[in-house]
Amino acid sequence: MPSQFRIPQATIDGAYGAIMTRVARRMWGKVPDNAYVLWHNKPVLKAVFGFEQKVGKWSALDPHLKTYAEMASAGVIGCSWCLDFGYFLAHTNGLDEAKAREVPRWRESDVFTDLERDVMAYAEAMTVTPPEVTDEMVAELDRQLGHAAVVELTMMVAVENERSRFNSAMGLASQGFSDVCELPLAEAGTISR
């Protein structure tokens, strides 16, 4: 289902727009739909893109765990755009596609380690309203990952909440990014709890 833009899709123009479009096409093959929404407020757009560049440099948390946490959070929110794009990023970053494909049904799948399950349970617990994070969850993750990685994990889930809630509120849906992957994402929908 294509995006149902809740505000009109902006026309990306000008020098900055040309650069942004060229970079997006080089990195992802096309311009993400959220850029057409963010273009309506360039200070917000520039702040978001600047922040995302900084987020991309964080490295205390294993990239597989980061991907699973982001996708689990997006699934709780029901952001098909985020699941589609997350799967595409897992593919382009050389992560295990078969495992990434299983994130929406991680509870039933037998491909994940106990640590990966703990990370996805934590991501879901952070994402629901009200949050269901417990002292025990944090203590166990801290024991297994260390302070720096737990802080990064927590912030990554918070960032994914921002992304998913923005994209969902603006009516953005799967854009077909995962179509280039070997194993297409079966269901870009919600994760059942």
BAFI-3210 file (N, C-alpha, C; in Angstrom, 3 decimals, decimal comma, padded with zeros to 6 digits):
// residues 193
n [1|2|3|4|5|6|7|8|9|10|11|12|13|14|15|16|17|18|19|20|21|22|23|24|25|26|27|28|29|30|31|32|33|34|35|36|37|38|39|40|41|42|43|44|45|46|47|48|49|50|51|52|53|54|55|56|57|58|59|60|61|62|63|64|65|66|67|68|69|70|71|72|73|74|75|76|77|78|79|80|81|82|83|84|85|86|87|88|89|90|91|92|93|94|95|96|97|98|99|100|101|102|103|104|105|106|107|108|109|110|111|112|113|114|115|116|117|118|119|120|121|122|123|124|125|126|127|128|129|130|131|132|133|134|135|136|137|138|139|140|141|142|143|144|145|146|147|148|149|150|151|152|153|154|155|156|157|158|159|160|161|162|163|164|165|166|167|168|169|170|171|172|173|174|175|176|177|178|179|180|181|182|183|184|185|186|187|188|189|190|191|192|193]
n.u [000,848|000,752|002,159|-000,053|-000,143|-000,654|-000,403|000,124|002,389|005,525|007,250|010,443|012,967|015,369|018,869|019,739|017,781|018,338|020,845|020,203|018,387|020,029|021,932|020,232|019,237|021,616|022,342|020,089|018,609|016,267|014,250|013,312|009,942|009,432|011,081|009,761|007,733|009,033|010,281|008,592|009,219|012,056|014,036|013,389|013,754|016,549|017,589|016,724|018,003|020,676|020,900|020,379|022,637|024,580|023,628|024,039|026,727|027,131|028,468|028,588|026,846|026,132|025,586|023,648|021,970|021,062|019,579|017,567|016,285|015,345|013,592|011,777|010,605|009,456|007,610|005,804|004,639|003,577|004,595|004,884|006,510|008,903|009,663|010,042|012,129|014,031|014,578|015,681|017,997|019,288|019,895|021,575|023,648|024,825|023,841|022,299|019,886|017,841|017,370|016,632|014,274|012,643|012,031|009,426|007,964|009,271|008,882|007,790|009,686|012,623|015,177|016,607|018,939|019,106|019,936|019,337|016,569|016,023|016,759|014,864|012,500|012,882|012,910|010,265|008,950|009,744|008,422|005,646|002,674|001,567|005,169|006,690|009,045|011,244|013,141|014,587|014,855|016,559|018,794|019,640|020,236|022,261|024,160|024,823|025,566|026,843|027,297|027,537|026,539|023,907|022,877|023,048|021,343|018,902|018,546|018,450|016,055|014,312|014,774|013,864|011,201|010,487|010,911|009,141|006,651|006,364|006,401|004,181|002,094|002,094|001,105|002,712|003,765|005,044|007,559|008,698|011,420|012,608|012,304|014,560|015,998|017,217|015,538|012,358|010,615|008,182|005,833|005,107|004,105|002,375|003,819|002,780|001,875]
n.v [-001,173|002,096|005,205|007,361|010,374|012,640|015,329|017,529|016,176|017,557|019,580|018,955|021,158|023,535|024,262|022,931|020,962|019,543|018,476|016,931|015,119|013,789|012,603|010,933|009,188|007,970|006,685|005,136|004,497|005,789|008,661|008,933|008,796|010,290|012,478|014,119|015,028|016,244|018,300|020,456|021,935|023,195|023,829|021,849|019,528|019,714|019,556|016,995|015,351|016,000|015,072|012,335|011,648|011,800|009,849|007,605|007,178|006,072|003,417|001,562|-000,510|-003,692|-003,996|-005,800|-006,279|-003,681|-003,269|-005,255|-004,296|-001,774|-002,561|-004,153|-002,244|-000,543|-002,330|-002,676|-000,164|-000,173|000,733|000,397|001,539|001,973|-000,652|-001,764|-000,104|-000,554|-003,276|-003,157|-001,641|-003,466|-005,416|-003,947|-003,339|-005,734|-007,480|-010,347|-011,368|-013,289|-013,557|-010,921|-010,776|-012,300|-010,782|-009,482|-011,616|-012,616|-013,922|-016,410|-017,502|-019,538|-018,655|-016,778|-015,711|-015,894|-013,401|-011,702|-011,955|-010,836|-008,190|-007,460|-007,777|-005,808|-003,531|-003,566|-003,297|-000,739|000,697|000,411|001,974|002,695|002,637|-000,569|-001,311|-002,975|-003,067|-005,407|-006,161|-004,151|-004,509|-007,096|-006,771|-004,861|-006,342|-008,185|-006,600|-004,222|-000,859|001,306|000,208|-000,409|002,122|003,146|001,331|001,915|004,596|004,224|002,840|004,794|006,748|005,344|005,168|007,860|008,167|006,180|006,948|009,503|008,931|007,183|008,859|010,748|009,314|007,592|004,739|001,429|001,650|000,048|-000,434|-002,779|-004,493|-004,946|-006,790|-010,107|-011,877|-011,042|-008,883|-010,399|-009,577|-006,366|-005,097|-004,865|-006,074|-008,854|-008,995]
n.w [000,000|-000,978|000,307|002,037|001,955|004,502|004,613|001,873|-000,533|-000,704|-003,120|-003,877|-004,235|-005,607|-004,839|-002,471|-002,345|-004,710|-004,115|-001,842|-002,990|-004,850|-003,138|-001,617|-003,589|-004,350|-001,983|-001,219|-003,460|-004,069|-003,202|000,124|001,315|003,641|003,402|001,600|003,175|005,354|003,985|003,956|006,175|006,509|008,549|010,469|008,933|008,343|010,927|011,733|009,774|010,323|012,969|012,525|011,045|013,031|014,806|013,251|013,608|016,071|018,015|020,103|020,450|019,151|015,658|014,668|016,871|017,234|014,878|015,177|017,480|016,600|014,526|015,960|017,622|015,672|014,657|016,794|016,838|014,352|011,941|008,744|006,827|008,213|008,919|006,379|005,374|007,376|007,000|004,454|005,060|006,748|004,883|003,053|004,748|005,152|007,077|008,671|006,663|006,744|009,463|010,119|008,728|010,304|012,535|012,910|013,901|016,135|018,583|017,997|016,370|015,903|015,475|016,913|019,445|023,069|024,065|021,888|021,900|024,404|023,876|021,908|023,372|025,285|023,611|022,710|025,179|025,898|023,952|024,065|025,416|028,596|029,086|029,659|030,847|033,017|036,106|036,242|033,534|032,514|034,181|033,457|030,711|030,971|032,325|030,332|028,121|028,908|030,198|028,269|025,866|026,629|027,124|024,511|023,170|024,438|023,667|020,889|020,564|021,482|019,511|017,275|017,956|017,660|014,865|013,778|014,819|013,745|010,946|010,738|011,659|009,633|007,556|006,071|004,280|003,530|001,131|-000,676|-000,426|000,482|-001,624|-003,152|-001,801|-001,079|000,342|000,559|002,824|004,591|006,019|006,523|008,979|012,072|015,122|016,878|020,239]
ca.u [000,000|001,600|001,936|-001,229|000,366|-001,697|-000,236|000,566|003,784|006,220|008,142|011,818|013,564|016,513|020,193|019,756|016,925|019,047|021,888|019,540|017,829|021,158|022,476|019,234|019,219|022,867|022,363|018,939|017,967|015,155|014,044|012,323|008,717|009,447|011,756|008,735|006,962|009,930|010,660|007,704|009,825|013,477|014,808|013,151|014,419|017,998|017,874|016,535|019,071|021,920|020,866|020,495|024,043|025,290|023,150|024,694|028,122|027,182|029,011|028,742|025,907|026,259|024,624|022,529|021,059|020,468|018,562|016,442|015,568|014,625|012,476|010,775|009,892|008,625|006,502|004,809|003,939|002,869|005,139|005,347|007,617|010,108|010,053|010,544|013,422|014,936|014,991|016,584|019,273|019,918|020,432|022,685|024,747|025,356|023,358|021,613|018,536|016,871|017,007|015,901|012,931|011,878|011,773|008,009|007,416|010,411|008,485|007,524|010,840|013,689|016,477|017,230|019,580|018,436|020,259|018,544|015,185|015,991|016,824|013,570|011,511|013,146|012,449|008,799|008,543|009,951|007,582|004,226|002,254|002,803|006,289|006,668|010,431|011,434|014,507|015,223|015,235|017,721|019,928|020,107|020,882|023,495|025,095|025,256|026,063|027,620|026,585|027,508|025,632|022,531|022,486|022,815|020,128|017,753|018,367|018,044|014,619|013,645|014,874|012,956|009,849|010,294|010,782|007,932|005,453|006,278|006,021|002,803|001,188|002,058|000,479|003,710|003,703|006,154|007,899|009,306|012,876|013,047|012,150|015,878|016,628|017,079|014,351|011,487|009,960|006,876|004,757|005,571|002,984|002,616|004,261|001,766|002,454]
ca.v [000,000|003,295|006,224|008,228|011,598|013,378|016,701|017,357|015,856|018,771|019,539|019,188|021,988|024,361|023,630|021,978|019,858|018,753|017,728|015,934|014,098|013,032|011,783|009,903|008,184|007,224|005,849|004,242|004,207|006,724|009,612|008,437|009,599|011,251|013,703|014,952|015,636|017,125|019,436|021,577|022,701|022,910|023,726|020,522|018,577|019,782|019,071|015,542|014,735|016,178|014,150|010,970|011,419|011,548|008,555|006,595|007,002|005,382|002,082|000,747|-001,625|-004,549|-003,549|-006,732|-005,987|-002,376|-003,482|-006,004|-003,399|-000,775|-003,198|-004,565|-001,025|-000,132|-003,277|-002,370|001,048|-000,498|001,552|-000,456|002,221|001,749|-002,057|-001,903|000,567|-001,263|-004,515|-002,730|-001,275|-004,708|-006,009|-003,170|-003,358|-007,088|-008,228|-011,594|-011,053|-014,291|-013,208|-009,646|-011,089|-012,947|-009,873|-009,280|-012,794|-013,131|-014,802|-017,739|-017,936|-020,195|-018,225|-015,755|-016,078|-015,330|-011,974|-011,020|-011,937|-009,843|-006,871|-007,161|-007,619|-004,481|-002,544|-003,546|-002,766|000,719|001,307|000,425|003,069|003,214|001,702|-001,724|-001,657|-003,317|-003,021|-006,674|-006,110|-003,281|-005,140|-008,232|-006,227|-004,211|-007,438|-008,820|-005,656|-003,128|000,418|002,105|-000,417|-000,276|003,512|003,263|000,570|002,677|005,763|003,774|002,543|006,103|007,360|004,618|005,611|009,149|007,918|005,414|007,724|010,568|008,343|006,687|010,003|011,433|008,431|006,951|003,278|000,773|002,283|-000,955|-000,493|-004,164|-005,266|-005,269|-007,785|-011,502|-012,404|-009,898|-008,841|-011,012|-008,742|-005,101|-004,648|-004,816|-007,275|-009,229|-009,183]
ca.w [000,000|-001,030|001,321|001,939|002,566|005,220|004,136|000,486|-000,812|-001,122|-004,273|-003,424|-005,276|-005,223|-004,764|-001,364|-002,762|-005,721|-003,416|-001,013|-003,878|-005,402|-002,052|-001,285|-004,660|-004,300|-000,782|-001,046|-004,734|-004,264|-002,111|001,083|001,394|004,746|002,948|000,968|004,255|006,100|003,145|004,289|007,268|006,298|009,797|011,061|008,040|008,547|012,281|011,723|008,999|011,073|014,094|012,002|010,694|014,283|015,296|012,429|014,039|017,356|017,759|021,310|020,373|017,975|014,641|014,555|017,986|016,951|013,840|015,747|018,394|015,804|013,824|016,950|018,014|014,529|014,550|017,828|016,401|013,110|010,862|007,645|006,160|009,003|008,779|005,013|005,287|008,283|006,347|003,381|005,673|007,189|003,647|002,506|005,721|005,223|008,239|008,359|006,165|007,189|010,835|010,100|008,227|011,380|013,655|013,230|014,592|016,881|019,694|017,463|015,587|016,660|014,941|017,750|020,710|024,241|024,124|020,854|022,404|025,482|023,244|021,273|024,441|025,848|022,636|022,773|026,489|025,841|022,923|024,432|026,282|029,173|028,962|030,562|031,180|034,430|036,620|035,894|032,110|032,363|034,860|032,651|029,513|031,402|032,627|029,089|027,114|029,476|030,333|027,037|024,893|027,115|026,863|023,066|022,864|024,916|022,804|019,551|020,612|021,567|018,180|016,385|018,320|016,991|013,426|013,476|015,135|012,730|009,657|010,835|011,772|008,341|006,570|005,217|004,271|002,847|-000,138|-001,532|-000,305|000,683|-002,858|-003,703|-000,949|-001,493|001,002|000,847|004,119|004,389|006,526|007,092|009,793|013,510|015,827|017,871|021,575]
c.u [000,896|001,244|000,693|-000,866|-000,776|-001,567|000,337|002,064|004,453|007,016|009,540|012,548|014,765|017,799|020,258|018,919|017,604|020,126|021,257|019,001|018,940|021,744|021,518|019,219|020,484|022,867|021,285|018,209|016,800|015,047|012,994|011,123|008,758|010,191|010,756|007,830|007,827|010,307|009,787|008,279|011,320|014,316|014,613|013,880|015,921|018,392|017,777|017,679|020,420|022,002|021,058|021,930|024,860|024,902|023,852|026,131|028,243|027,623|029,191|027,890|026,122|025,199|023,444|021,492|020,334|019,330|017,345|015,619|014,751|013,403|011,385|009,949|008,962|007,418|005,414|003,971|003,126|003,344|005,694|006,495|008,927|010,584|010,658|011,950|014,450|015,447|015,968|017,956|020,012|020,584|021,673|023,885|025,307|024,939|022,588|020,162|017,487|016,428|016,201|014,464|012,037|011,502|010,282|007,349|008,487|010,032|008,274|008,737|011,903|015,091|017,234|017,844|018,776|018,701|019,441|017,081|015,032|015,968|015,475|012,458|011,651|012,636|010,929|008,311|008,723|008,912|006,113|003,938|001,267|003,920|006,231|008,072|010,521|012,907|015,276|015,676|016,526|018,945|020,495|020,798|022,207|024,560|025,670|025,969|027,008|026,850|026,441|026,526|024,172|022,020|022,180|021,551|018,889|017,492|017,949|016,549|013,830|013,659|013,926|011,505|009,536|010,050|009,434|006,660|005,275|005,761|004,580|001,798|001,040|001,516|001,451|003,657|004,903|006,331|008,563|010,813|013,358|012,898|013,493|016,568|016,338|015,807|013,424|010,842|008,529|005,735|005,344|004,406|003,356|003,123|003,195|002,449|001,691]
c.v [001,239|004,282|007,041|009,529|012,373|014,880|016,560|017,050|017,109|018,521|019,889|019,923|022,755|023,556|022,579|020,743|018,954|017,886|016,600|014,785|013,207|012,095|010,639|008,803|007,341|006,246|004,777|003,897|005,114|007,634|009,041|009,380|010,616|012,534|014,662|015,628|016,657|018,375|020,660|022,460|022,403|022,943|022,371|019,467|018,545|019,269|017,547|014,863|014,859|015,210|012,715|010,658|011,108|010,187|007,424|006,313|006,289|003,935|001,209|-000,519|-002,390|-004,157|-004,497|-006,440|-004,662|-002,524|-004,199|-005,114|-002,374|-001,394|-003,667|-003,368|-000,564|-001,047|-003,025|-001,166|000,785|000,322|000,650|000,192|001,896|000,299|-002,310|-001,319|-000,123|-002,555|-004,215|-002,383|-002,515|-005,388|-005,258|-003,135|-004,761|-007,874|-009,457|-011,306|-012,027|-013,997|-011,911|-009,879|-011,661|-012,002|-009,681|-010,458|-013,453|-014,081|-016,239|-018,331|-018,581|-019,754|-017,266|-016,326|-015,473|-013,831|-011,193|-010,915|-010,899|-008,422|-006,517|-007,002|-006,234|-003,389|-002,441|-002,934|-001,251|001,403|001,366|001,599|002,532|002,183|000,617|-002,202|-001,928|-003,170|-004,273|-006,698|-005,326|-003,934|-006,287|-007,759|-005,564|-005,259|-008,021|-007,868|-004,590|-001,818|001,160|001,527|-000,312|001,143|003,680|002,524|001,366|003,892|005,354|003,453|003,847|006,804|006,663|004,945|006,939|008,942|007,278|006,209|008,877|009,983|007,837|007,836|010,737|010,550|007,707|005,439|002,733|001,337|001,305|-001,000|-001,936|-005,017|-005,680|-006,382|-009,194|-012,128|-011,243|-010,023|-009,317|-010,100|-007,493|-004,500|-004,669|-006,150|-007,596|-009,529|-010,220]
c.w [000,000|000,076|001,000|002,645|003,213|005,040|002,735|000,396|-001,361|-002,398|-003,771|-004,536|-004,747|-005,138|-003,656|-001,709|-003,776|-005,070|-002,598|-001,865|-004,431|-004,340|-001,716|-002,341|-004,661|-003,119|-000,768|-002,343|-005,068|-003,055|-001,157|001,176|002,530|004,376|002,305|001,993|004,993|005,307|003,426|005,399|007,254|007,577|010,494|010,239|008,298|009,931|012,342|010,973|009,706|012,239|013,614|011,575|011,941|014,863|014,537|012,823|015,380|017,131|019,003|021,263|019,076|016,932|014,441|015,645|017,755|015,941|014,404|016,678|017,622|015,129|014,781|017,400|016,903|014,374|015,570|017,399|015,138|011,924|009,760|006,890|006,886|008,920|007,405|004,896|006,190|007,681|005,210|003,950|006,185|005,995|003,169|003,454|005,935|006,450|007,769|007,970|006,674|008,621|010,876|009,651|009,327|012,522|013,928|013,961|015,472|018,005|019,223|016,745|016,473|016,210|015,864|019,025|021,864|024,352|023,094|021,278|023,520|024,914|022,622|022,306|025,089|024,911|022,657|024,077|026,551|024,972|023,308|025,361|027,307|029,020|030,027|030,926|032,675|034,820|036,207|034,430|031,923|032,994|034,028|031,370|029,867|031,711|031,342|028,128|027,654|029,403|029,011|026,019|025,333|026,894|025,377|022,651|023,250|024,032|021,391|019,516|020,706|020,211|017,209|016,702|017,632|015,505|013,090|013,742|014,147|011,411|009,668|010,874|010,440|007,215|005,655|005,384|003,498|001,448|-001,097|-001,473|-000,223|-000,570|-003,463|-002,925|-001,466|-000,925|001,325|002,215|003,939|004,823|007,138|007,868|011,256|014,031|016,844|019,186|022,327]
res [m|p|s|q|f|r|i|p|q|a|t|i|d|g|a|y|g|a|i|m|t|r|v|a|r|r|m|w|g|k|v|p|d|n|a|y|v|l|w|h|n|k|p|v|l|k|a|v|f|g|f|e|q|k|v|g|k|w|s|a|l|d|p|h|l|k|t|y|a|e|m|a|s|a|g|v|i|g|c|s|w|c|l|d|f|g|y|f|l|a|h|t|n|g|l|d|e|a|k|a|r|e|v|p|r|w|r|e|s|d|v|f|t|d|l|e|r|d|v|m|a|y|a|e|a|m|t|v|t|p|p|e|v|t|d|e|m|v|a|e|l|d|r|q|l|g|h|a|a|v|v|e|l|t|m|m|v|a|v|e|n|e|r|s|r|f|n|s|a|m|g|l|a|s|q|g|f|s|d|v|c|e|l|p|l|a|e|a|g|t|i|s|r]
***
